[in-house]
Amino acid sequence: MDGVHSAHDSRDDRDSRDGTDALDAYSRVVSSVARSVTPHVASVRLARGGGSAVVYADDGYLLTNAHVVGRARHGTATFTDGTETEFDVVGADRLSDLAVLRVRGQEAPAAARFGDADELMVGQLVVAVGSPLGFSGSVTAGVVSALGRAIPVQQGQAARVIEDVIQTDAALNPGNSGGALADASGRVVGVNTAVAGVGLGLAVPVNSTTRRIIETLLVEGRVRRAYLGVVGVPAPLPDDVAARTGQSSGLRVVEVIGGGPAHRAGLRPGDLVLTVAREPVSDAQGIQRQLFAEVIGTRLPVTVLRNGAMVDVFATPTELVG
């Protein structure tokens, strides 16, 4: 009996050590990311409210959410070392919920390291750094819960859709918006947003599409954006359709914004979007890539799978205003 107890106790000890080692490893990763990212994240205050921002470029440019900025043109940024500086709003793009700030005079910390959100996988560890409730340098950790989400947002009388967001279970609170979402290597892969107000951790991805938006804001101060007005999630294609098209997935429409271009074109919830402007679509980013200034007022063919049949509709994007 003593031998049995000893063997059982030994297994329990090993399991306990393995669990402790795993937690220690997790803690070390989160702590390392926090140390590398926190100095590059600021708490920002504007005339009406505030949030967070992350240093995007070494010459004093910061990245935050458009909804944090609102219609303000300037504000104050405070970094975790206590440095405080005024900034001006360079430009904002409400459809992506991104805005660019530039500090005045005083030099900001060096830029954070940025990664590519297109390389993220569901279940991957991520760390959110921001200023929830005004407490700068706050850190929460979690995993990527879903990718390619689209969320509808009501701002005044205008209904908009923020495309291709990252969903995470890392806790976000008021003030986290505009802060950094980083991967386990400390690379910023998203800009946290609490704009949905639905109790989820959401972040705007940093990828080739959003980098194009950011660079346009840096140069021109605004992005002329086309607007369709659909909310969707990635969905697999039926096997026969996949074999026929060579495409494995599309974008399932879950909501069509009333009165928007998609609604006028006849798109419906449940439609599975295969192509926009004859370009394959497998997620929200596939549509977003099409929605820049050059397609405003242009009839775009949209191919959808509806009740087992492929249907073409024509949507004419309008310019996103306000």
C-alpha positions in Angstrom: 0.0 0.0 0.0 2.8 2.3 0.9 4.3 1.8 -2.6 0.9 2.6 -4.2 0.6 5.7 -2.2 4.1 6.7 -3.0 3.6 6.2 -6.8 0.3 8.1 -6.6 1.8 10.9 -4.6 4.7 11.1 -7.1 2.4 11.5 -10.0 0.5 14.2 -8.2 3.8 16.0 -7.5 4.8 15.8 -11.1 1.4 17.1 -12.3 1.6 19.9 -9.8 5.1 20.8 -11.0 4.1 20.7 -14.6 1.1 23.0 -13.9 3.4 25.4 -11.9 6.0 25.3 -14.7 3.3 26.1 -17.3 2.0 29.0 -15.3 5.5 30.3 -14.7 6.2 30.1 -18.5 3.0 31.9 -19.2 3.8 34.6 -16.6 7.3 35.1 -18.1 5.9 35.6 -21.6 3.3 38.1 -20.4 5.8 40.0 -18.2 8.3 40.1 -21.1 5.7 41.5 -23.5 4.6 44.1 -20.9 8.1 45.3 -20.4 8.8 45.7 -24.1 5.4 47.3 -25.1 4.4 49.4 -22.1 6.9 52.2 -22.7 5.5 52.8 -26.2 1.9 53.2 -25.0 0.5 56.5 -23.9 -2.6 57.6 -22.0 -4.3 60.4 -24.1 -6.7 63.0 -23.0 -8.9 65.1 -25.3 -11.6 67.7 -24.8 -14.3 65.0 -24.5 -12.8 61.9 -22.9 -9.7 60.0 -23.7 -8.1 56.6 -24.2 -4.7 55.2 -25.2 -2.3 55.4 -28.1 0.8 53.5 -29.3 3.9 55.0 -30.9 3.8 54.1 -34.5 6.8 55.9 -35.9 10.0 57.3 -34.4 9.3 60.9 -35.5 6.5 61.3 -32.9 3.5 59.7 -34.7 1.0 57.8 -32.5 -1.8 55.4 -33.5 -5.2 55.3 -31.7 -8.9 54.8 -32.5 -10.9 57.3 -34.5 -13.7 57.1 -31.9 -11.2 58.1 -29.2 -10.4 61.3 -31.1 -13.9 62.1 -32.2 -13.9 65.6 -33.6 -11.0 66.9 -31.4 -8.0 68.4 -33.1 -5.5 68.2 -30.2 -4.9 66.8 -26.7 -2.3 65.6 -24.2 -0.4 62.3 -24.1 1.2 60.9 -21.0 3.7 58.0 -21.2 4.4 55.5 -18.4 7.6 57.3 -17.4 5.6 60.4 -16.5 6.5 62.3 -19.7 3.6 64.5 -20.8 3.3 66.2 -24.2 0.7 67.9 -26.3 -0.3 66.4 -29.6 -2.2 67.3 -32.7 -4.6 65.0 -34.6 -3.2 64.3 -38.1 -6.2 62.5 -39.4 -8.8 59.8 -38.6 -10.6 57.1 -40.6 -13.9 56.1 -39.0 -14.5 53.1 -41.1 -11.4 51.4 -39.8 -11.6 53.2 -36.4 -8.0 54.3 -36.8 -6.5 57.8 -36.2 -3.0 59.2 -36.3 -1.6 61.7 -33.8 1.7 63.7 -33.7 3.3 65.0 -30.6 4.4 68.6 -30.5 8.0 69.5 -30.0 9.0 67.1 -27.3 10.4 63.8 -28.6 8.2 60.7 -28.0 9.6 57.3 -27.2 10.8 55.2 -30.0 8.2 53.3 -32.1 6.8 50.0 -30.9 7.6 46.9 -32.9 4.7 46.1 -35.2 3.8 42.7 -36.6 1.3 41.3 -39.1 -2.2 40.4 -37.8 -2.7 38.2 -40.8 -0.3 35.7 -39.2 -2.4 35.3 -36.1 -4.1 32.1 -35.2 -7.2 31.4 -33.0 -6.0 30.3 -29.6 -2.7 32.3 -29.8 -1.6 34.3 -26.7 -2.1 38.1 -26.9 -1.4 40.9 -24.4 -3.4 44.1 -24.3 -1.6 47.3 -23.0 -3.5 50.5 -22.4 -4.9 52.9 -19.9 -8.3 51.5 -18.7 -10.1 54.0 -16.4 -7.1 56.3 -16.7 -4.6 53.9 -15.2 -1.7 54.0 -17.6 0.4 51.0 -18.3 -2.3 48.4 -17.4 -1.8 44.9 -18.9 -4.2 42.1 -19.5 -3.6 38.8 -21.3 -5.8 36.3 -23.1 -6.0 34.4 -26.4 -7.3 35.2 -29.9 -10.9 34.0 -29.8 -11.8 34.7 -33.4 -10.5 36.5 -36.5 -12.2 38.3 -39.4 -15.1 39.7 -37.3 -17.1 42.7 -38.5 -19.0 44.8 -36.0 -21.8 47.4 -36.7 -21.4 50.7 -35.0 -24.0 53.4 -34.6 -22.5 56.9 -34.5 -25.3 59.5 -34.3 -27.5 58.9 -37.3 -24.9 57.1 -39.3 -24.5 53.3 -39.2 -21.1 51.9 -40.0 -19.3 48.7 -40.0 -15.7 48.2 -38.7 -14.3 45.3 -40.6 -11.9 42.4 -39.9 -11.5 42.9 -36.2 -9.7 40.6 -33.9 -11.7 39.1 -31.0 -9.9 38.3 -27.8 -10.8 37.3 -24.3 -8.2 39.8 -22.9 -10.2 42.1 -20.6 -10.7 45.6 -22.1 -12.3 48.5 -20.2 -13.0 52.1 -21.0 -9.7 53.8 -21.7 -8.1 50.7 -23.3 -9.3 51.9 -26.7 -6.3 52.9 -28.8 -3.9 50.8 -26.9 -1.7 48.0 -28.1 -2.6 44.4 -28.7 0.7 42.5 -28.9 1.7 38.9 -29.7 4.0 36.8 -27.5 7.0 38.3 -29.2 6.0 41.8 -28.2 5.0 42.8 -31.7 1.9 45.1 -31.9 -0.7 43.3 -34.1 -3.8 45.3 -33.3 -5.2 48.5 -31.8 -7.7 47.8 -29.1 -11.2 49.1 -29.5 -14.1 49.2 -27.1 -16.4 50.9 -29.5 -18.7 47.9 -29.9 -19.7 48.1 -26.2 -20.6 44.4 -26.2 -18.2 43.2 -23.5 -15.8 41.6 -25.9 -12.1 42.3 -26.4 -11.9 43.6 -29.9 -8.9 45.1 -31.8 -8.4 46.6 -35.2 -5.7 44.5 -36.9 -2.4 45.8 -38.1 -1.9 44.3 -41.6 -1.4 45.3 -45.2 -4.8 46.9 -45.5 -4.7 49.0 -42.4 -1.1 50.0 -43.0 -2.3 51.5 -46.3 -4.9 53.4 -44.3 -2.4 54.6 -41.8 0.1 55.7 -44.5 -2.6 57.6 -46.3 -3.6 59.4 -43.0 0.1 60.3 -42.4 0.4 61.9 -45.9 -3.1 63.3 -46.6 -4.8 63.5 -43.1 -7.9 61.6 -44.3 -8.9 58.5 -46.3 -11.7 58.7 -48.8 -13.5 55.5 -48.1 -16.2 53.7 -50.0 -19.0 52.3 -47.9 -21.2 49.1 -48.5 -22.8 48.5 -45.2 -22.6 44.7 -44.5 -21.6 42.7 -41.5 -20.2 39.2 -42.1 -18.2 36.4 -40.7 -16.0 33.9 -42.6 -17.7 30.7 -43.6 -16.7 27.5 -45.6 -18.1 26.9 -49.0 -20.1 23.8 -49.8 -17.8 21.1 -51.3 -19.3 21.3 -54.8 -19.0 25.1 -54.9 -15.5 25.0 -53.6 -14.5 22.5 -56.3 -16.2 24.6 -59.0 -14.7 27.9 -57.9 -11.4 26.8 -56.4 -12.3 28.8 -53.3 -12.7 27.2 -49.9 -14.5 30.0 -48.0 -16.5 33.2 -48.4 -18.1 35.8 -46.2 -21.5 35.0 -44.6 -23.6 38.1 -44.4 -25.2 38.3 -40.9 -26.5 41.9 -41.1 -27.2 44.4 -43.9 -27.3 48.1 -42.8 -30.7 49.5 -43.7 -30.6 52.1 -46.5 -27.0 51.4 -47.3 -25.6 50.4 -50.7 -25.7 46.7 -49.9 -29.3 47.0 -48.9 -30.2 48.9 -52.0 -28.4 46.3 -54.1 -30.5 43.5 -52.6 -27.9 41.7 -50.5 -29.6 39.7 -47.7 -28.6 38.2 -44.4 -27.6 34.6 -45.1 -26.0 35.4 -48.4 -22.5 33.9 -48.8 -20.3 36.4 -50.6 -17.9 34.8 -53.0 -16.4 37.7 -54.9 -16.5 41.5 -54.9 -15.4 43.2 -58.2 -14.6 39.7 -59.4 -12.0 39.4 -56.6 -12.4 36.4 -54.3 -13.6 37.2 -50.8 -12.9 34.9 -47.8 -13.2 37.4 -44.9 -14.1 41.0 -44.1 -10.7 42.2 -45.2 -11.4 40.8 -48.7 -14.2 43.4 -49.0 -12.3 46.1 -47.2 -9.5 45.9 -49.7 -11.9 47.0 -52.4 -13.4 50.0 -50.6 -11.0 52.8 -51.3 -11.7 56.1 -53.1 -11.5 54.7 -56.7 -14.7 52.6 -56.3 -16.9 55.3 -54.9 -19.9 55.6 -57.3 -18.8 52.6 -59.3 -21.1 49.6 -59.8 -19.4 46.6 -58.3 -20.4 43.1 -59.2 -21.0 41.0 -56.0 -21.3 37.3 -56.5 -23.1 35.5 -53.6 -24.3 32.0 -52.9 -28.0 32.1 -52.1 -30.2 29.1 -51.6 -27.6 26.9 -53.3 -27.4 29.1 -56.5 -24.8 31.7 -57.4 -26.3 35.1 -57.9 -24.8 38.4 -59.1 -25.9 41.7 -57.6 -24.5 45.1 -58.3 -23.8 47.4 -55.5 -22.7 51.1 -55.8 -20.5 52.1 -52.8 -21.1 55.6 -51.5 -18.4 57.8 -49.9 -18.3 57.5 -46.1 -19.0 61.0 -44.8 -18.6 62.4 -41.3 
